[in-house]
Amino acid sequence: MTTPIERVITRFAPSPTGIMTIGNYRTALWAYLFAKKHHGEMLLRVEDTDRERSKEEYLDQIITDLAAMGIEYDSSKVLYQSKRNEIYAQYFDQLCASGHAYRCYCSPEELALERKVQLSQKVPPRYSGKCRHLSAEECAKIEKEKNIKPVLRFALSDQKIQFTDIVLGEKVFEGKDIGDFVIRKQDGDPTFFFCNAIDDALSGVTHALRGDDHLTNTPRQLAILDALGLRRPHYGHLPLILGSDHQPLSKRNGSLSIKELLQSGFEVSAINNYCARLGHYCPDMNPSSLTELAQSFELTQISSSPAHFDRAQLMDWQRRIYQEHIQNNPHVALGRCVHHSLVSHPEKFIQLVWPHVALPADLDNWITRLHDSGCVFTETCDWAAHGWTKDTLQIALSSVGQPWSQWRTALESLGCKGKSLFWPTRYLISGMHDGPKIEELYNYVAPELLRHRIQGVINGLA
């Protein structure tokens, strides 16, 4: 008899305490790609136990971002941890009944002093277990006389806790270095890693991919699951993403949210292709769909070293994908631009500028520069340095409308050659020092607009 292959179930478990960053999204994407590759399912779980910081608007934005990025999940299976306290309470009771959990009445001051002494002795700070052996009668007496609400601690043995991390390999933790840890706070709420472990087990999660900042939670969660007889998921801890200063990626060193990227005009495919490879080796460097990315996604190809966020690489993906998009769909691309109505010949315009744009804002910028007489150039041109006088500009003005070869000949006859011809001409047409070929720009721009620009410069020199 053959053993049935388990159905892969992953999860993305955001805390709605902020909007989704590149780092958060990479975790969601990889969990989705792995599940999709194996014809499984990714679940969405909302870890909203932080009552003060969890906000509805953050959750709404996370859900909006996932939908925009093409990440699918069954909305009928979404779990909200804030609504599951009754379920967690059952497992608290089970742990207490089996002797795996106990009430602790130590004050913050006592715990701080205990920690200070341990650090001074250069031993790992851990709870001493002072309350572990209190009887039910002693607990009742303390609560009655001192009116103290206890926390609930897990009674951890000194044995080793071992597991094989999907990304990091074999991991071993000493129970004696961890100590008895809190699983229920004074207000009755479960701690993060308690409900996280319970929900993974009850949801049937087979593979839990998360940042390696959660690695130290894992031995605690495994101890809880083992004590309850619940199934362990396969854990995979993803190395952090570092910023330009080699510190964990944050706003300060270049991090962007998915919302910001989408609002800036980044293509969904560009973000997905970049994030899929951000710490994961993929031999095919061509733009790929989510289905194609899933087929090439391998847990064994995840690097155990931190990835480095490189905005230039993200922009390279954006440029490649956006340029292909606007060539194939010029009308759609222009429709996303504020000044699209200025363009009379979309195909001709796109053919001219597509190699020089990466974002809709770039396209809109070229629209105004090549069509809007009210566009004010922020760049400058040193006319004297290029040998252009008022008389040169007058000749240029009178030559507008003639074929490019005649315009060029007229100016070259005045000594304007090479850069002294091309730079000022490019500036008059677009206000830029680079871009499409000058002849193509000259042939595209409306003669009346070019006359307007030249006359403006002449007036400024008067």
C-alpha positions as CSV (number, residue, x, y, z in Angstrom):
1,M,0.0,0.0,0.0
2,T,1.3,3.4,-0.9
3,T,1.3,6.3,1.6
4,P,-0.9,9.1,0.5
5,I,0.8,12.4,-0.3
6,E,-0.2,15.1,2.1
7,R,-1.9,18.2,0.6
8,V,0.3,21.2,1.0
9,I,-1.3,24.0,3.1
10,T,0.6,27.2,3.8
11,R,-0.5,30.4,5.4
12,F,0.1,34.1,5.4
13,A,-0.4,35.5,8.9
14,P,-0.1,39.3,8.9
15,S,-0.6,41.5,12.0
16,P,-2.8,44.5,10.9
17,T,-0.5,47.0,12.7
18,G,0.7,48.6,9.5
19,I,0.6,48.4,5.8
20,M,2.2,45.6,3.9
21,T,5.9,46.1,3.2
22,I,8.2,44.3,0.6
23,G,9.3,42.0,3.4
24,N,5.8,41.0,4.4
25,Y,4.8,40.6,0.8
26,R,7.7,38.3,-0.1
27,T,6.6,36.0,2.7
28,A,3.0,35.9,1.3
29,L,4.2,35.4,-2.2
30,W,6.5,32.5,-1.4
31,A,3.8,30.8,0.7
32,Y,1.4,31.2,-2.2
33,L,3.9,30.0,-4.9
34,F,4.8,26.9,-2.9
35,A,1.2,26.0,-2.3
36,K,0.3,26.7,-5.9
37,K,3.2,24.6,-7.2
38,H,2.0,21.6,-5.2
39,H,-1.7,22.1,-6.0
40,G,-2.3,23.1,-2.4
41,E,-3.8,26.1,-0.7
42,M,-2.6,29.2,1.1
43,L,-4.7,30.3,4.1
44,L,-5.0,33.9,5.3
45,R,-4.9,34.3,9.1
46,V,-5.2,37.7,10.8
47,E,-3.1,37.9,13.9
48,D,-4.9,40.8,15.5
49,T,-4.3,40.0,19.2
50,D,-2.5,43.4,19.7
51,R,-5.7,45.3,20.5
52,E,-4.0,48.7,20.7
53,R,-2.1,48.6,17.4
54,S,-4.3,46.5,15.2
55,K,-6.4,48.7,12.9
56,E,-9.2,47.9,10.5
57,E,-7.8,50.2,7.9
58,Y,-4.5,48.3,7.9
59,L,-6.3,45.0,7.4
60,D,-8.4,46.5,4.6
61,Q,-5.2,47.7,2.9
62,I,-3.5,44.3,3.3
63,I,-6.5,42.5,1.7
64,T,-6.6,45.1,-1.1
65,D,-2.9,44.6,-1.8
66,L,-3.1,40.8,-1.9
67,A,-6.0,41.1,-4.4
68,A,-4.1,43.6,-6.5
69,M,-1.1,41.3,-6.6
70,G,-3.0,38.3,-7.6
71,I,-2.6,36.3,-4.4
72,E,-5.6,34.1,-4.0
73,Y,-7.0,32.5,-0.8
74,D,-10.4,31.2,0.3
75,S,-12.1,34.2,2.0
76,S,-14.5,31.9,3.8
77,K,-11.5,30.3,5.7
78,V,-9.9,33.6,7.0
79,L,-9.2,33.3,10.7
80,Y,-9.2,36.2,13.1
81,Q,-7.2,35.4,16.3
82,S,-9.1,38.1,18.3
83,K,-12.2,36.0,17.9
84,R,-10.7,32.6,19.0
85,N,-10.1,33.1,22.7
86,E,-12.6,30.4,23.6
87,I,-10.7,27.9,21.5
88,Y,-7.4,28.9,23.1
89,A,-8.9,28.6,26.6
90,Q,-9.7,24.9,25.9
91,Y,-6.0,24.3,25.3
92,F,-4.9,26.3,28.3
93,D,-7.2,24.1,30.4
94,Q,-5.7,21.0,28.8
95,L,-2.2,22.0,29.5
96,C,-3.0,22.8,33.1
97,A,-4.7,19.5,33.6
98,S,-1.7,17.6,32.2
99,G,0.7,19.5,34.3
100,H,2.3,21.3,31.4
101,A,1.2,24.8,32.5
102,Y,0.9,26.6,35.8
103,R,-0.1,29.9,37.2
104,C,2.6,32.5,38.0
105,Y,2.2,35.4,40.4
106,C,5.6,37.0,40.2
107,S,5.6,40.7,39.8
108,P,7.4,42.6,37.0
109,E,9.8,43.9,39.7
110,E,10.6,40.4,40.9
111,L,11.2,39.2,37.3
112,A,13.4,42.2,36.5
113,L,15.6,41.6,39.6
114,E,15.9,37.9,38.8
115,R,17.0,38.8,35.3
116,K,19.5,41.3,36.5
117,V,21.1,38.8,38.8
118,Q,21.3,36.2,36.1
119,L,22.9,38.6,33.6
120,S,25.5,39.6,36.3
121,Q,26.3,35.9,36.7
122,K,26.6,35.6,32.9
123,V,24.0,33.0,32.6
124,P,21.0,33.1,30.1
125,P,18.1,34.9,31.7
126,R,15.2,32.6,32.3
127,Y,12.4,32.3,34.7
128,S,13.5,30.4,37.9
129,G,10.3,28.4,38.1
130,K,9.4,29.9,41.5
131,C,5.7,29.4,41.1
132,R,5.8,26.0,39.3
133,H,5.0,23.9,42.3
134,L,2.3,26.0,44.0
135,S,-0.7,23.9,44.9
136,A,-4.2,24.8,43.9
137,E,-4.9,25.9,47.5
138,E,-1.8,28.1,47.5
139,C,-2.9,29.7,44.2
140,A,-6.4,30.4,45.5
141,K,-5.0,32.0,48.7
142,I,-2.6,34.3,46.8
143,E,-5.4,35.4,44.5
144,K,-7.8,36.1,47.4
145,E,-5.3,37.8,49.7
146,K,-3.3,39.8,47.2
147,N,-5.9,40.2,44.5
148,I,-3.3,39.3,41.9
149,K,-4.2,38.1,38.4
150,P,-1.7,35.5,37.3
151,V,-0.1,34.8,34.0
152,L,0.0,31.2,32.7
153,R,3.4,29.7,32.1
154,F,4.4,26.6,30.1
155,A,6.4,24.2,32.2
156,L,9.3,23.4,29.9
157,S,11.6,20.5,30.5
158,D,15.4,20.8,30.3
159,Q,15.5,18.4,27.3
160,K,16.7,19.4,23.9
161,I,14.2,20.6,21.3
162,Q,15.1,19.6,17.7
163,F,13.7,20.2,14.3
164,T,14.7,20.4,10.7
165,D,14.2,23.9,9.3
166,I,13.3,23.9,5.6
167,V,15.7,26.7,4.9
168,L,18.3,26.7,7.8
169,G,18.7,22.9,8.3
170,E,19.0,21.1,11.6
171,K,18.3,23.3,14.7
172,V,18.7,22.4,18.3
173,F,17.6,24.4,21.3
174,E,18.3,23.6,25.0
175,G,15.1,23.7,27.1
176,K,17.2,24.8,30.1
177,D,18.2,28.0,28.3
178,I,14.6,28.9,27.5
179,G,12.9,28.4,30.8
180,D,9.2,28.4,31.6
181,F,7.6,30.9,29.3
182,V,4.3,32.8,29.4
183,I,1.5,31.5,27.2
184,R,-1.4,33.6,28.7
185,K,-1.0,37.2,29.8
186,Q,-2.6,38.8,32.9
187,D,-5.5,40.1,31.0
188,G,-6.3,36.6,29.8
189,D,-5.1,37.0,26.2
190,P,-2.9,34.4,24.7
191,T,0.7,35.3,23.8
192,F,1.5,35.5,20.1
193,F,3.4,32.3,19.7
194,F,0.8,30.3,21.6
195,C,-2.2,31.1,19.3
196,N,0.1,31.0,16.3
197,A,1.0,27.4,17.1
198,I,-2.5,26.3,17.9
199,D,-3.9,27.9,14.7
200,D,-1.3,26.3,12.5
201,A,-2.2,22.9,13.9
202,L,-6.0,23.3,13.8
203,S,-5.9,24.7,10.3
204,G,-3.8,21.8,9.0
205,V,-0.9,24.0,8.0
206,T,1.8,21.7,6.6
207,H,4.5,24.3,5.9
208,A,4.9,27.5,7.9
209,L,7.2,30.0,6.0
210,R,8.1,33.1,8.1
211,G,10.9,35.5,8.8
212,D,13.9,34.2,10.8
213,D,13.2,36.8,13.5
214,H,10.6,34.2,14.6
215,L,13.2,31.4,14.9
216,T,13.5,31.6,18.7
217,N,9.7,31.2,19.0
218,T,9.9,27.8,17.3
219,P,11.1,25.7,20.2
220,R,8.4,27.1,22.4
221,Q,5.8,26.4,19.8
222,L,7.0,22.9,19.2
223,A,7.0,22.2,23.0
224,I,3.3,23.4,23.1
225,L,2.3,21.3,20.1
226,D,4.0,18.2,21.5
227,A,2.4,18.6,24.9
228,L,-1.0,18.8,23.3
229,G,-0.4,16.0,20.9
230,L,-0.9,18.3,17.9
231,R,0.9,18.0,14.6
232,R,4.0,19.9,14.0
233,P,4.2,21.9,10.7
234,H,7.4,22.0,8.7
235,Y,8.9,25.4,9.6
236,G,11.0,27.4,7.1
237,H,12.6,30.6,8.4
238,L,13.3,33.1,5.7
239,P,16.4,35.3,6.1
240,L,15.8,39.0,6.6
241,I,15.9,41.5,3.8
242,L,18.6,44.1,4.3
243,G,18.6,47.7,3.1
244,S,21.3,49.8,1.5
245,D,23.0,50.2,4.9
246,H,23.1,46.4,5.4
247,Q,20.6,46.7,8.3
248,P,17.1,45.1,8.3
249,L,15.0,46.7,5.6
250,S,12.9,49.6,7.0
251,K,11.5,53.0,5.8
252,R,14.8,54.6,6.8
253,N,17.0,52.5,4.5
254,G,14.7,52.2,1.4
255,S,11.8,50.0,2.2
256,L,8.6,50.7,0.3
257,S,5.1,49.4,0.9
258,I,3.1,47.5,-1.7
259,K,0.6,50.3,-1.7
260,E,3.3,52.9,-2.4
261,L,4.7,50.8,-5.3
262,L,1.3,50.3,-6.9
263,Q,0.4,54.0,-6.5
264,S,3.7,54.9,-8.1
265,G,2.7,52.9,-11.2
266,F,4.8,49.8,-10.7
267,E,3.5,46.8,-12.6
268,V,2.2,43.9,-10.5
269,S,4.3,41.6,-12.6
270,A,7.4,43.6,-12.0
271,I,6.9,43.4,-8.2
272,N,6.1,39.7,-8.3
273,N,9.1,38.9,-10.5
274,Y,11.5,40.8,-8.3
275,C,10.1,39.5,-5.0
276,A,10.1,35.9,-6.2
277,R,13.8,36.1,-6.7
278,L,14.7,38.2,-3.7
279,G,16.7,35.6,-1.9
280,H,15.5,32.7,-4.1
281,Y,17.5,31.4,-7.1
282,C,15.5,31.2,-10.3
283,P,17.4,30.3,-13.4
284,D,15.0,31.9,-15.8
285,M,15.4,35.7,-15.7
286,N,12.6,36.4,-18.2
287,P,9.4,38.0,-16.9
288,S,7.1,35.2,-15.6
289,S,3.5,34.9,-14.6
290,L,2.5,33.7,-11.1
291,T,1.9,30.3,-12.5
292,E,5.3,30.2,-14.1
293,L,6.9,31.5,-11.0
294,A,5.2,28.8,-9.0
295,Q,6.5,26.1,-11.3
296,S,10.1,27.3,-10.8
297,F,9.8,27.9,-7.0
298,E,11.8,25.5,-4.9
299,L,12.3,25.6,-1.1
300,T,15.8,24.2,-1.7
301,Q,16.7,27.3,-3.7
302,I,16.0,29.8,-0.9
303,S,19.3,31.3,0.3
304,S,20.1,31.0,4.0
305,S,21.9,34.4,3.8
306,P,20.1,37.7,4.0
307,A,18.8,39.2,0.8
308,H,19.6,42.8,-0.2
309,F,16.8,45.0,-1.4
310,D,18.1,46.7,-4.6
311,R,15.7,49.4,-5.9
312,A,17.7,49.5,-9.2
313,Q,17.0,45.8,-9.8
314,L,13.3,46.3,-9.0
315,M,13.3,49.2,-11.5
316,D,15.0,47.0,-14.1
317,W,12.1,44.6,-13.9
318,Q,9.6,47.5,-14.0
319,R,11.3,49.0,-17.0
320,R,11.3,45.7,-19.0
321,I,7.7,44.9,-18.2
322,Y,6.3,48.4,-18.5
323,Q,8.0,49.0,-21.8
324,E,6.6,45.8,-23.2
325,H,3.2,46.7,-21.9
326,I,3.0,50.2,-23.4
327,Q,4.1,48.9,-26.8
328,N,1.4,46.2,-26.8
329,N,-1.3,48.4,-25.3
330,P,-0.5,52.1,-26.1
331,H,-4.1,53.3,-25.6
332,V,-4.4,51.6,-22.2
333,A,-1.0,52.9,-21.1
334,L,-1.8,56.5,-22.1
335,G,-5.2,56.2,-20.4
336,R,-3.4,56.0,-17.1
337,C,-1.7,59.3,-17.7
338,V,-3.1,62.6,-16.6
339,H,-2.4,64.4,-19.8
340,H,-3.3,61.6,-22.3
341,S,-5.8,63.9,-24.2
342,L,-2.8,65.9,-25.6
343,V,-1.7,62.9,-27.7
344,S,-3.3,62.7,-31.1
345,H,-1.3,59.7,-32.4
346,P,-0.8,57.2,-29.5
347,E,1.1,54.6,-31.5
348,K,3.5,57.2,-33.0
349,F,4.1,58.7,-29.6
350,I,4.7,55.4,-27.9
351,Q,7.0,54.3,-30.6
352,L,9.1,57.4,-30.1
353,V,9.4,57.4,-26.3
354,W,9.0,53.8,-25.0
355,P,12.7,53.1,-24.6
356,H,13.0,56.1,-22.3
357,V,10.2,55.4,-19.7
358,A,9.8,53.1,-16.8
359,L,6.7,54.4,-15.0
360,P,3.5,56.1,-16.0
361,A,4.9,59.3,-14.5
362,D,7.7,59.1,-17.1
363,L,5.2,58.7,-19.9
364,D,3.1,61.6,-18.6
365,N,6.3,63.7,-18.4
366,W,7.1,63.1,-22.1
367,I,3.5,63.9,-23.0
368,T,3.7,67.4,-21.5
369,R,7.2,68.0,-22.8
370,L,6.3,67.2,-26.4
371,H,2.8,68.5,-26.5
372,D,2.1,71.2,-23.9
373,S,3.1,74.8,-24.7
374,G,2.6,75.6,-21.0
375,C,5.2,73.1,-19.8
376,V,8.0,74.9,-17.9
377,F,11.4,73.2,-18.2
378,T,13.2,72.9,-14.9
379,E,16.5,72.1,-16.7
380,T,18.7,74.8,-18.2
381,C,20.8,75.3,-21.2
382,D,23.9,77.4,-21.4
383,W,23.3,79.0,-24.8
384,A,26.6,81.0,-24.9
385,A,28.7,78.0,-24.1
386,H,27.3,76.2,-27.1
387,G,27.8,79.3,-29.4
388,W,24.1,80.1,-29.7
389,T,23.3,83.8,-29.9
390,K,20.0,85.6,-30.4
391,D,20.8,85.6,-34.1
392,T,21.3,81.8,-34.0
393,L,17.9,81.4,-32.4
394,Q,16.3,83.6,-35.0
395,I,17.6,81.4,-37.8
396,A,16.4,78.4,-35.9
397,L,13.0,80.0,-35.5
398,S,12.7,80.8,-39.2
399,S,13.8,77.2,-40.1
400,V,11.1,75.5,-38.1
401,G,8.8,73.4,-40.4
402,Q,11.6,72.6,-42.8
403,P,12.9,69.0,-43.1
404,W,15.4,68.0,-40.4
405,S,18.3,68.1,-42.9
406,Q,17.6,71.7,-43.8
407,W,17.2,72.8,-40.2
408,R,20.5,71.1,-39.4
409,T,22.3,72.6,-42.4
410,A,21.0,76.1,-41.5
411,L,22.5,75.9,-38.0
412,E,25.7,74.2,-39.1
413,S,26.3,77.1,-41.4
414,L,26.5,79.3,-38.3
415,G,29.1,77.0,-36.8
416,C,26.8,74.9,-34.6
417,K,28.0,71.4,-35.0
418,G,28.2,68.2,-32.9
419,K,27.1,68.8,-29.3
420,S,26.7,72.5,-30.0
421,L,24.0,71.6,-32.5
422,F,22.4,68.6,-30.7
423,W,22.2,69.7,-27.1
424,P,20.5,73.1,-27.7
425,T,18.1,71.5,-30.3
426,R,17.2,68.7,-27.9
427,Y,16.6,71.2,-25.1
428,L,14.3,73.4,-27.3
429,I,12.2,70.4,-28.2
430,S,12.0,68.5,-24.9
431,G,13.9,70.4,-22.2
432,M,16.0,67.2,-21.7
433,H,19.6,66.3,-22.3
434,D,18.9,62.8,-23.3
435,G,16.0,60.8,-24.9
436,P,15.0,59.8,-28.4
437,K,17.1,60.6,-31.4
438,I,17.0,64.4,-32.1
439,E,15.9,63.9,-35.7
440,E,13.0,61.8,-34.5
441,L,12.0,64.4,-31.9
442,Y,12.2,67.2,-34.5
443,N,10.0,65.2,-36.9
444,Y,7.5,64.5,-34.1
445,V,7.0,67.7,-32.3
446,A,4.4,70.2,-33.7
447,P,6.1,73.1,-35.5
448,E,4.0,75.7,-33.7
449,L,5.1,74.3,-30.3
450,L,8.7,74.4,-31.3
451,R,8.3,78.0,-32.5
452,H,6.7,78.9,-29.2
453,R,9.6,77.4,-27.3
454,I,12.3,79.2,-29.4
455,Q,10.4,82.5,-29.1
456,G,10.3,82.1,-25.4
457,V,14.1,81.6,-25.2
458,I,14.6,84.7,-27.5
459,N,12.4,86.7,-25.3
460,G,14.3,85.6,-22.2
461,L,17.6,86.7,-23.8
462,A,16.3,90.2,-24.7
